């Protein structure tokens, strides 16, 4: 007899890789969005360059927070795979 086939291929490695590949995008996009929103607010309120700087810092903080959660999610998935 043939051994039973696994009906669902193990794609956890591919999922982890895709999550980790999102990190460089987050590091680039989040601070840029924060900067440009701050720049827009600077033009509106006449506070240049303060709100641009605040937006940039908030963008880096947001990116760091998301990266932290991505890494925790990947580690949890790897722990789950090791237990199987």
Secondary structure, DSSP 8 states (H G I E B T S, - for coil): ------SS---HHHHHHHHHHHHHHHHHHHHHHHHHHHHHHHHHHT-TTHHHHHHHHHHHHHHHHHHHHHHHHHHHHHHHHHH-
